[in-house]
C-alpha cells in the first residue's frame, strides 16, 4: 500500500516538473520578453492604467460593482443549502435566513443609494 502511494507521488511530481519545464521552454522560445509593447503593459479589464501614479484618483464605482457581485453571489450560495434542508430546520432556519436576507438587503440599499445602478 505504501509502495503504491510512493510510486504515485513520484509520478505526479515527475509529471508536474515536466510540464513546468515544458512551459518555461515554450515560453522562452515564442515570447520575446526584451521587447514590451503597449498592449503587453496596458491595463486589462481593470478600468485604469496599471502603470500610473498610485495617488491618482479613480472611480469608486469599481468597488461598488464588486460589492454588488459579492452580495448576490453570497446570497445564492447560502440560499441553495437552506432550500435543500428547509423541512429539517423549519422555524429556526426560517428566522436565520430572514436575518441573513435583511442584512443583504441593507447592502443592496447602500449600493442603490450610492448610485451604483446608474451608468453615466
Helices and strands as residue ranges (DSSP letters): H 2-30, H 38-41, H 61-84, H 90-113
